[in-house]
Amino acid sequence: MGLRNFLTDAWSWLNYKPVMAGTHDGRPHRALASELQANWLPEDAVRRLAAYKLLAAYDSNQAGELAALAGNESAAERREFGEPSVFVDTALAHMLGKNQQIIVPGAEHASDDDPSTEAVAAAEVQQHLRDWAEAELLPLRMQAAERKAVLLGDGIYLLAWDPSKSRVRLKTYDPGFYFPVLEDDADPGDFPDRVHLAWETPEDPKQGIKAKLRRITYELGPIAPPTRSVTMREGLAWREPVEDETGGVLLAPGDTHVQETGAIERVYPWAPDRPSAITCYLTDAEWLLEDLRHGQALDDLPLNKATFRTRADGEVLHKLDLQIDFLPVVHISNSIADGEHFGQSSLAKVMQVLDELAETDTDSAKASATTGAPIIGLAGARAEVDRVTGRPRPLAIQPGTVFQLSDGGRMDVLDTSGQLAELRSRTEEVRDRAAINARLPAVSLGTVDPSDVPSGYALQLSLGPLDSLVDSMRLARAHKYVLLLRLVQRLHQAGRAEGWPVGETLAARMVFGPHTPTDRTAILDEVVKGVAANVLSLETGVRMLQDAGYPIEDAREEVRRIQARAALSEVVPRTGPADPEANSDQQVV
């Protein structure tokens, strides 16, 4: 009968859009993106990529254009004034805070009089990570990845060791290229053992380039004997096992063969006491789209028709052993995992409100046209006749126009200013509803006059929904950045970077700055009174000033400076006018 199915999944909040569920089986409309119908695309990724495409259209004010391509002709007149983009940028700015800082617990004790070995090691790793973040422009790359995560629900970081720069390189990818191989019974918080980064490159008839599919694969597997790059007779790059003079298989330096299990084990620098039999393999290949048959899964493309890419040092990227036991890919989720591997966009709950806002803006634009250039009806006016056609010419109304009316003639003007005022009021109402549901109060969007806020306490209460939003977003990312910084340390250890310690990697974390404005003067006064009254320690007070935005780099060092100056002021006598009573006492003695 052609009845549509009731779909409930991670992207069912978009089912109300005809372009999202345009067919009875729930597949997106072809106008959404023709590439979503590609043969190689996994079936479970179609709706996810369609959601990404639709969210990107809202972000770039192209939702009306997309709806028009799907058959809604009236959508071509849709007015879009950028509210989705403002919501995304506001949520992103508050989530990241004013600054981001890498902290290794225990490093603050390295400046003690007798610091422990652990504190010195933590301070050393912390400085190395901060230097790497500055060289790799980490804040800028975080902005790029996190904006994708806030808008689309997901962001991707890719790490790779660069021998020429002797440091780890960080790259961000669009989540539309990300295709993890997930097990049916796997926990959504666990990271998969195999990940694909895949996309199509269009054909170029002028240069004779055909349409291709590129797939970069990172996968964990048992350690195998080493291989080397070779060129086949057909001119294709390949890898083959390295053999000794007798034809036997060799082992890589540092690898050992375990007779009991038959496996090959390796000791990694970050786990010197725990041999591992797992390594990560990298494959980077291309296929011609014409060589792929319908129904071939992305995870099982024919290798005999693939063209493997070659790295700058000549290594063929076909199951290349990276000498690490983890995947150098970090997936950032915008929401806390609840049975789903992928995150949810910050616009998910307000999509229909944004549509209502765009429709109201469209109606307001139409009403403003009739208000600025009103419709006028004339009765008893003589219209000028066109001598060529013999038909009356349309009357042109402009400043200074005079019409001669006959007896009983009149002029009526259609006044739509009242409807325009109502539409503007409706626009503000819908915008407030969108801000409330998105947990972005009007004060955070900058639409509230500061003079309208009765008190600072009232302002703090109004920011309550924003606080909960930022807390949940940061909680969803906390362990991902711990993982990212741990992988950075391990890749530097694997690359034998100078200065990086060998051994267990330390747990570093990313600390985001305050997301709301603070009254620095009030906090300073509070700290001064609290420390003077001995209800706050000097260390706590300095840390409060640091969180408020005062330029204090090291709280521990700042405390030592304050104590040193206080001790010096007690030793050095005060200068100034002499006390007459003190002088008289000295004379008597």
C-alpha positions in Angstrom: 0.0 0.0 0.0 3.0 2.3 0.1 2.6 3.1 3.8 5.6 4.8 5.5 7.3 3.1 8.4 7.6 4.7 11.8 11.4 5.1 12.2 13.0 5.8 15.6 16.8 6.2 15.6 19.4 8.8 16.4 18.2 11.0 13.6 14.4 10.5 13.9 14.0 14.1 15.0 14.4 15.0 11.3 11.6 12.7 10.1 9.2 15.6 9.8 11.3 16.9 6.9 10.1 15.6 3.5 13.7 15.5 2.2 14.8 13.4 5.2 12.2 10.7 4.8 11.0 11.1 1.3 10.3 7.5 0.5 8.3 4.8 2.2 11.4 3.0 3.4 12.7 6.1 5.1 15.6 6.8 2.7 16.3 10.5 2.1 15.1 12.3 -1.0 17.6 12.3 -3.9 17.6 16.1 -3.9 19.3 16.0 -0.5 22.5 14.6 -1.9 22.9 12.4 -5.0 26.1 10.9 -3.5 24.0 9.3 -0.7 22.8 6.8 -3.3 26.4 5.6 -3.9 26.8 1.8 -4.2 29.7 1.7 -1.7 27.9 3.7 1.0 27.0 1.5 4.1 23.2 1.3 4.5 23.4 2.3 8.1 25.2 5.6 7.2 22.7 7.0 4.7 20.5 8.7 7.2 23.5 10.0 9.2 25.0 11.6 6.2 21.6 13.0 5.1 21.3 14.6 8.6 24.7 16.2 8.2 23.8 17.6 4.8 20.5 19.0 6.1 22.2 20.6 9.2 24.9 22.1 7.0 22.1 23.7 4.8 20.6 25.3 7.9 23.9 26.6 9.0 24.6 28.2 5.6 21.0 29.6 5.1 20.3 27.1 2.3 17.4 25.2 3.9 14.9 26.9 1.6 17.0 26.1 -1.5 17.2 22.4 -0.4 13.4 22.3 0.1 12.8 23.8 -3.3 15.0 21.1 -4.9 12.8 18.5 -3.2 9.7 19.9 -4.9 8.5 22.7 -2.6 8.3 25.6 -5.0 7.2 28.1 -2.4 10.3 27.4 -0.3 12.4 29.5 -2.8 11.0 32.6 -1.2 12.0 31.5 2.3 13.8 34.1 4.4 16.7 32.8 6.5 18.5 35.3 8.6 21.2 33.1 10.2 19.7 32.1 13.6 21.0 28.5 13.3 24.5 29.7 12.8 24.2 32.1 15.7 23.0 29.3 18.0 25.9 27.1 17.0 28.5 29.8 17.4 27.1 30.8 20.8 27.0 27.2 22.1 30.6 26.6 20.7 32.0 29.8 22.4 30.5 29.0 25.8 31.6 25.3 25.6 35.2 26.2 24.8 35.3 29.1 27.2 37.7 32.0 26.9 40.8 29.8 26.9 41.9 26.2 27.0 44.8 24.9 29.0 46.5 21.5 29.3 46.9 20.3 32.9 48.8 17.3 34.2 47.8 16.5 37.8 50.7 16.9 40.1 52.7 19.4 38.0 51.8 22.2 40.4 53.9 20.6 43.1 57.1 20.7 41.0 58.0 24.2 42.4 58.0 23.0 46.0 61.1 23.1 48.1 61.5 19.3 47.9 59.4 18.2 44.9 58.8 14.5 44.3 60.0 12.6 41.2 56.4 12.3 40.1 55.8 16.0 40.3 58.9 16.8 38.3 57.9 14.3 35.6 54.3 15.7 35.5 55.6 19.2 35.0 58.0 18.1 32.3 55.2 16.3 30.4 52.9 19.3 30.9 55.4 21.6 29.3 56.0 19.3 26.4 52.3 19.1 25.7 51.9 22.8 25.9 54.8 23.4 23.5 53.3 20.8 21.1 49.9 22.5 21.3 51.4 25.9 20.5 53.4 24.5 17.5 50.5 22.6 16.2 47.9 25.4 16.6 45.7 23.3 18.8 43.2 26.0 19.7 42.5 26.7 16.0 42.1 23.0 15.2 39.8 22.6 18.2 37.6 25.4 16.9 37.3 23.6 13.5 36.6 20.2 15.0 34.3 21.4 17.8 32.2 23.5 15.5 31.5 20.4 13.4 30.6 18.6 16.6 28.2 21.2 17.9 26.5 21.6 14.5 26.5 18.0 13.2 27.0 16.1 16.5 30.4 14.6 15.7 34.0 15.7 15.1 37.1 13.8 14.1 40.8 14.2 15.0 43.5 12.3 13.2 47.0 12.1 14.6 50.2 11.1 12.6 53.9 11.2 13.3 55.8 13.6 11.0 59.6 12.6 10.9 60.5 15.8 9.1 59.1 18.0 11.9 59.9 15.6 14.7 56.4 16.0 16.2 52.9 14.7 16.0 50.6 16.4 13.4 47.0 16.9 14.2 44.3 17.0 11.4 40.6 17.4 11.6 38.1 15.6 9.3 34.5 16.1 8.4 32.5 13.5 10.2 30.8 12.6 6.9 34.1 10.9 5.9 34.0 8.8 9.1 32.8 5.2 8.9 33.6 3.0 12.0 33.1 -0.7 11.9 31.0 -1.3 15.0 30.2 -4.6 16.5 26.6 -5.5 17.2 27.1 -6.1 20.9 29.8 -3.4 21.5 29.4 -0.7 24.1 28.7 2.7 22.5 31.5 4.2 24.6 34.1 1.8 23.3 36.2 2.7 20.4 36.1 0.3 17.4 39.0 -1.8 16.2 38.6 -0.7 12.6 37.9 2.7 11.2 37.5 3.9 7.6 37.8 7.5 6.3 36.3 7.4 2.8 35.1 9.9 0.2 34.6 10.2 -3.5 36.6 12.4 -5.8 34.6 13.7 -8.9 35.7 13.0 -12.4 37.4 15.7 -14.5 36.9 15.0 -18.3 39.2 17.8 -19.3 42.2 16.1 -17.6 41.0 12.6 -18.2 40.4 11.8 -14.5 37.7 9.3 -13.7 35.5 9.3 -10.6 37.3 7.5 -7.7 36.7 6.3 -4.2 39.4 6.9 -1.7 39.5 4.9 1.6 41.9 5.3 4.5 41.7 2.4 6.9 43.2 2.1 10.4 42.7 -1.3 12.0 44.1 -3.3 14.9 45.4 -6.8 14.3 47.9 -9.4 15.4 51.6 -8.4 14.8 52.8 -10.0 11.5 56.3 -10.4 10.1 57.7 -7.2 8.5 57.0 -6.4 4.9 58.6 -4.2 2.3 57.4 -2.0 -0.6 57.8 -3.5 -4.1 56.5 -2.6 -7.6 54.7 -5.3 -9.5 55.2 -6.0 -13.2 52.0 -4.2 -13.9 53.5 -1.1 -12.3 51.3 -1.4 -9.2 52.7 -0.8 -5.7 52.5 -3.7 -3.3 54.0 -5.1 -0.1 55.6 -8.5 0.4 57.1 -10.3 3.4 60.8 -9.8 4.1 62.7 -13.1 3.9 66.2 -14.2 4.9 68.7 -16.0 2.8 67.1 -19.3 3.3 63.6 -18.1 2.5 62.5 -17.9 6.1 60.4 -15.1 7.5 62.3 -12.5 9.6 61.1 -10.6 12.6 61.3 -6.8 13.1 63.9 -5.5 15.6 62.4 -5.8 19.1 59.8 -8.4 18.2 59.8 -11.8 19.7 58.1 -15.1 18.7 56.2 -16.8 21.5 56.5 -20.6 21.0 53.6 -21.5 23.2 51.0 -19.3 21.4 52.7 -18.8 18.1 52.1 -15.1 18.3 54.6 -12.3 17.8 54.9 -9.9 20.7 56.3 -6.4 21.0 57.2 -4.1 23.9 56.0 -0.6 23.4 57.7 2.4 25.1 54.5 3.3 27.1 54.2 -0.3 28.5 57.7 -1.6 29.1 56.4 -4.3 31.5 53.5 -5.6 29.3 54.4 -7.1 25.9 51.6 -6.8 23.4 50.6 -8.9 20.4 48.5 -6.1 18.8 49.6 -3.4 16.3 47.9 -0.9 14.1 47.9 -1.2 10.3 47.3 1.6 7.8 45.9 1.2 4.3 45.3 4.1 1.9 43.9 3.0 -1.5 41.7 4.3 -4.4 39.2 2.5 -6.6 37.5 3.6 -9.8 33.8 3.8 -9.2 33.2 2.0 -12.5 35.0 -1.1 -11.0 32.7 -1.3 -8.0 29.6 -3.5 -8.3 26.3 -2.8 -6.6 26.1 -4.2 -3.1 29.8 -4.2 -2.3 30.4 -3.1 1.3 32.9 -0.4 2.1 34.6 -2.8 4.5 35.1 -5.5 1.8 36.1 -3.7 -1.3 38.2 -5.8 -3.8 41.9 -5.3 -3.2 42.8 -6.6 -6.6 41.3 -3.5 -8.2 42.7 -1.0 -5.7 45.6 1.4 -6.3 47.6 1.9 -3.1 49.0 5.3 -2.4 52.7 5.8 -1.5 54.0 7.8 1.4 56.6 10.6 1.0 59.4 8.2 2.2 58.4 5.6 -0.4 56.5 3.2 1.8 53.4 1.7 0.1 50.4 2.2 2.3 49.0 -1.3 2.2 48.7 -2.8 5.7 51.7 -0.8 6.8 52.7 -1.6 10.4 52.6 1.8 12.3 54.4 0.3 15.4 51.6 1.4 17.7 48.9 -0.6 19.5 46.0 1.9 19.1 44.1 3.7 16.4 45.3 7.4 16.0 41.7 8.5 15.4 39.7 10.3 18.1 35.9 10.8 17.7 34.4 13.7 19.5 30.7 13.4 20.4 28.6 16.4 21.2 26.3 14.5 23.5 26.8 11.8 26.1 26.6 8.3 24.6 23.3 6.6 25.4 23.2 3.5 23.3 24.6 5.4 20.2 28.1 5.8 19.0 27.4 9.1 17.2 26.4 12.4 18.9 23.4 14.7 18.6 23.5 18.2 17.1 22.8 21.2 19.4 20.1 22.1 16.9 18.3 18.8 17.2 15.6 19.9 19.6 14.9 23.2 18.0 14.7 22.4 14.3 11.0 22.8 14.0 11.2 26.1 16.0 13.8 27.3 13.5 11.5 26.4 10.7 8.7 28.4 12.3 11.0 31.3 12.8 12.0 31.3 9.1 8.3 31.1 8.1 7.4 34.1 10.3 10.4 36.1 8.9 9.1 35.2 5.4 5.6 36.5 6.3 7.1 39.6 7.9 9.0 40.3 4.7 5.9 40.0 2.6 3.9 42.2 5.0 6.7 44.9 5.1 6.5 45.0 1.3 2.8 46.0 1.4 3.4 48.4 4.3 6.3 50.2 2.6 4.5 50.3 -0.8 0.8 50.0 0.1 -1.9 48.9 -2.2 -4.0 51.9 -3.3 -7.5 51.8 -4.8 -8.7 54.8 -6.9 -12.3 55.5 -7.7 -13.2 58.3 -10.2 -9.7 58.7 -11.7 -9.1 58.9 -15.4 -6.3 56.6 -16.5 -4.1 57.5 -19.4 -4.6 55.4 -22.5 -1.7 53.8 -24.4 -1.9 55.0 -28.0 -0.3 51.9 -29.4 -2.3 49.2 -27.5 -5.4 51.3 -26.7 -5.3 50.0 -23.1 -5.2 52.1 -20.0 -1.7 52.5 -18.6 -1.1 51.4 -15.0 -1.0 54.2 -12.5 2.5 55.0 -11.1 2.5 56.3 -7.5 5.4 58.3 -6.3 6.1 61.4 -4.3 4.5 64.4 -5.8 2.0 62.4 -7.9 -1.4 64.2 -8.4 -4.6 62.4 -9.5 -7.7 64.2 -10.7 -10.7 62.6 -9.4 -14.3 63.1 -10.6 -17.2 64.0 -8.3 -17.6 61.3 -5.7 -14.1 59.8 -6.4 -12.0 58.6 -3.5 -8.7 56.9 -2.8 -8.4 53.9 -0.4 -5.1 52.7 1.1 -4.6 49.2 2.4 -2.9 49.6 5.8 -1.0 46.4 6.8 1.2 48.0 9.5 -0.9 46.3 12.2 -0.3 42.9 10.8 3.4 43.7 10.4 3.6 44.6 14.1 2.0 41.4 15.1 4.4 39.4 12.9 7.3 41.1 14.5 6.0 40.3 17.9 5.5 36.7 16.8 9.1 36.7 15.6 10.4 37.7 19.0 8.2 35.1 20.7 9.4 32.3 18.5 13.0 33.4 18.9 12.6 33.3 22.7 11.1 29.8 22.4 14.1 28.6 20.3 16.5 30.1 22.8 14.7 28.5 25.8 14.6 25.0 24.2 18.2 25.3 23.0 19.2 26.3 26.6 20.8 29.5 25.3 19.3 32.3 27.4 18.8 35.7 25.8 21.6 37.1 27.9 24.0 34.6 26.4 22.9 35.6 22.8 23.5 39.3 23.6 19.9 40.3 23.0 19.3 41.6 26.6 20.1 45.2 27.6 22.4 44.9 30.7 20.4 47.8 32.3 17.3 45.5 32.2 18.9 43.0 34.6 17.8 43.8 38.1 20.8 42.3 39.9 23.8 40.0 39.5 22.0 37.2 41.3 19.1 37.4 38.8 21.6 37.3 36.0 23.2 34.2 37.5 19.8 32.5 37.8 19.0 33.3 34.1 22.2 31.6 33.1 21.3 28.3 34.8 20.2 26.5 31.7 23.4 27.6 29.9 25.4 26.2 32.8 23.8 22.8 32.5 24.2 22.8 28.8 28.0 23.6 29.0 28.5 21.0 31.8 26.9 18.2 29.7 28.8 19.2 26.6 32.1 19.3 28.5 31.4 16.0 30.2 30.8 14.3 26.9 34.3 15.5 25.7 36.4 15.2 28.9 37.6 11.6 28.4 38.1 12.1 24.6 40.6 14.9 25.2 42.3 12.8 27.9 42.6 10.1 25.2 43.9 12.6 22.6 46.6 13.9 24.9 47.6 10.3 25.8 47.9 9.4 22.1 50.1 12.5 21.5 52.5 11.3 24.2 52.6 7.8 22.9 53.2 8.9 19.3 56.1 11.0 20.4 57.5 8.1 22.4 57.1 5.8 19.3 58.9 8.4 17.2 61.6 8.7 19.7 61.2 12.4 20.0 63.9 14.2 22.0 63.0 15.1 25.5 59.8 13.0 25.8 60.1 10.5 28.7 59.8 6.8 28.1 57.4 4.8 30.3 53.8 5.0 31.4 52.0 7.9 29.8 50.5 10.4 32.3 46.9 11.4 32.4 46.7 14.9 31.0 43.4 16.7 30.7 42.0 19.7 28.8 40.7 22.5 31.1 38.2 24.9 29.5 38.0 28.5 30.8 35.0 30.1 32.3 32.0 30.4 29.9 30.2 33.3 31.6 31.4 36.8 32.4 32.7 37.3 35.9 32.8 40.4 38.1 36.6 40.5 38.7 36.4 43.4 41.1 33.8 41.6 43.3 35.9 38.4 43.3 39.1 40.3 44.2 37.3 42.0 47.1 35.9 38.6 48.2 39.4 37.0 48.1 41.0 39.9 50.0 38.3 39.7 52.8 38.3 35.9 52.9 42.1 35.6 53.2 42.3 38.4 55.8 39.6 36.8 57.9 41.4 33.3 57.6 38.3 31.7 56.1 40.1 31.2 52.8 43.6 29.9 52.3 46.0 32.0 50.2 46.3 29.1 47.7 42.5 29.0 47.3 42.3 32.8 46.9 45.0 32.8 44.2 43.2 30.0 42.3 39.9 32.0 42.5 41.7 35.0 40.9 43.2 32.7 38.3 39.8 31.4 37.4 38.4 34.9 37.2 40.8 35.8 34.5 43.7 37.5 36.2 47.0 36.9 34.4 48.4 34.3 36.9 50.2 31.6 35.0 51.3 29.4 38.0 49.2 29.6 41.1 51.9 27.9 43.2 54.6 30.4 42.1 52.2 33.3 42.7 51.7 32.2 46.3 55.5 31.9 46.9 55.9 35.5 45.6 53.2 36.8 47.9 54.7 35.1 50.9 58.2 36.2 50.1 57.2 39.9 49.8 55.2 39.6 53.0 58.2 38.2 54.8 60.4 40.9 53.4 58.1 43.7 54.5 58.3 42.4 58.1 62.1 42.5 58.1 62.6 45.9 56.5 61.5 48.8 58.8 58.9 51.1 57.6 59.9 54.6 56.4 57.9 57.8 57.1 57.4 60.5 59.8 58.5 59.5 63.3 56.0 58.9 66.0 56.3 61.6 68.7 55.2 59.3 71.5 57.8 56.7 70.4 60.5 59.3 70.5 59.5 60.5 74.0 59.6 56.9 75.3 63.1 56.4 73.9 64.3 59.6 75.6 62.9 58.5 79.0 64.6 55.2 78.7 
